[in-house]
Amino acid sequence: MEKYKQFGFKLTPQRLAILNYFNGNKEHPSADDIYRAVSKSFPTMSFATVYNTLEALRNKGNVLELTIDPNKKRYDPNTMPHHHLICVKCKRIIDIHKEFSVSVSEDMTQGFDLIGNHIEFYGVCPKCKSIALS
C-alpha cells in the first residue's frame, strides 16, 4: 500500500477494499465484477468510485486495462509483460508468462519504434470443454 501513497493516491476505505480485491486476483475482473464484490462491504459505495479508482490506477501504471472482451473492459493488476489465453465460450482469461520471439520487419513498422507486444491466444477452457461433452 505504501507504493500507492508514493504516487499521491488517496487511500480511502473504499479504495483500500478495491486494492485488497486485486491482491492476488488473477481473474481479470471488470469494473462491474469489482463493484459487486466490494459493495458487499461498502453498500453505499457508487460504481463511479470503482471506475474512478480503476482509471487512477491505470493512469499511474498500477493496473492494465484489457480490451480483449468487446463487451466490457477487464483489469489486470499484473503489470509485468505477459500474454493472455481467452476462453471463447465463457471469456475466462489466464496469463501466459513466456516470451515469444516475434520479428517485424522495418517495412512493416512504417517508421514506428516498437516498444512491446501482447499476444492473445484463444481456446476452450476445461470447464467449458467438459460442459460440451456432457
C-alpha atoms as one frame of an Amber mdcrd trajectory, in Angstrom:
protein
   0.000   0.000   0.000   2.992   2.259   0.506   3.647   2.387  -3.253   0.202
   3.906  -3.814   0.870   6.649  -1.272   4.111   7.473  -3.128   2.045   8.132
  -6.266  -0.174  10.563  -4.359  -3.032   8.058  -4.361  -5.533   8.865  -1.602
  -6.260   5.638   0.286  -9.894   5.818   1.349 -11.532   2.720   2.889 -13.316
   2.073  -0.420 -10.098   2.326  -2.411  -8.342   0.039   0.062 -11.136  -2.501
  -0.439 -10.643  -2.306  -4.215  -6.870  -2.712  -3.834  -7.401  -5.678  -1.498
  -9.755  -7.228  -4.053  -6.935  -7.068  -6.604  -4.382  -8.555  -4.184  -3.562
 -11.988  -5.632  -6.518 -11.805  -8.036  -5.843 -13.477 -11.387  -9.403 -13.346
 -12.705  -9.068 -10.173 -14.843 -12.291  -8.688 -13.439 -14.450  -5.995 -14.997
 -15.373  -2.822 -13.128 -18.809  -4.346 -12.549 -17.270  -7.529 -11.072 -15.212
  -5.413  -8.685 -18.184  -3.236  -7.772 -20.384  -6.258  -6.974 -17.684  -7.822
  -4.791 -16.604  -4.695  -2.915 -20.071  -3.180  -2.463 -20.950  -6.121  -0.178
 -18.680  -4.498   2.412 -19.450  -0.920   1.315 -23.120  -0.875   0.253 -23.192
   2.924  -0.128 -20.202   2.957  -2.487 -21.029   4.057  -6.018 -19.979   2.414
  -9.250 -18.276   5.727 -10.092 -15.917   5.206  -7.150 -14.809   1.872  -8.593
 -14.474   3.247 -12.104 -12.581   6.370 -10.985 -10.255   4.263  -8.835  -9.544
   1.956 -11.783  -8.843   4.956 -14.016  -6.449   6.424 -11.426  -4.677   3.060
 -11.057  -4.459   2.691 -14.849  -3.112   6.229 -15.280  -0.411   5.530 -12.667
   0.500   2.216 -14.342  -0.741   0.053 -11.461  -3.314  -1.940 -13.459  -3.630
  -2.822 -17.109  -6.889  -2.153 -18.901  -7.671  -5.084 -21.174  -9.931  -4.608
 -24.142  -9.851  -8.228 -25.258 -13.522  -8.702 -24.351 -15.531  -6.497 -26.737
 -18.451  -6.353 -24.289 -16.545  -4.964 -21.297 -13.150  -3.750 -20.202 -11.222
  -6.050 -17.912  -8.480  -5.085 -15.481  -5.244  -6.890 -14.721  -3.218  -5.998
 -11.621  -0.199  -7.797 -13.106   1.576  -5.027 -14.994   4.620  -7.109 -15.892
   4.802  -8.040 -19.597   2.780 -11.177 -20.282   0.232 -12.582 -22.715  -3.317
 -13.897 -22.334  -5.305 -17.017 -23.180  -9.043 -16.404 -23.519 -11.826 -18.988
 -23.487 -14.043 -18.269 -26.482 -17.105 -19.603 -24.643 -17.040 -18.187 -21.072
 -14.428 -15.425 -21.649 -12.196 -16.674 -18.808  -8.709 -15.203 -19.147  -5.463
 -16.713 -17.923  -1.960 -15.290 -18.012   0.783 -16.737 -20.199   4.223 -15.943
 -18.789   6.507 -16.781 -21.672   8.414 -14.650 -24.128   7.763 -15.302 -27.788
  10.185 -14.201 -30.444   8.309 -12.063 -32.926  10.198 -10.295 -35.653   8.608
  -7.433 -37.511  10.481  -6.096 -40.486  11.204  -2.392 -40.790   8.945  -2.022
 -43.821   6.036  -3.417 -41.794   6.521  -0.986 -38.888   6.221   2.037 -41.220
   8.596   4.072 -39.064   7.207   3.006 -35.675   9.663   2.290 -32.864   8.444
  -0.968 -31.328   8.314  -0.850 -27.520   6.488  -4.089 -26.739   3.906  -6.630
 -27.790   0.961  -8.558 -26.432  -0.217 -11.862 -27.836  -3.737 -13.203 -27.331
  -4.408 -16.916 -27.576  -7.927 -18.302 -27.879  -9.303 -21.679 -26.924 -11.892
 -23.531 -24.873 -11.212 -23.883 -21.135 -11.509 -27.262 -19.371 -14.808 -26.291
 -17.695 -16.472 -25.320 -20.984 -14.989 -28.364 -22.697 -16.491 -30.674 -20.051
 -19.903 -28.993 -20.417 -19.774 -29.544 -24.182 -19.008 -33.242 -23.644 -21.909
 -33.715 -21.208
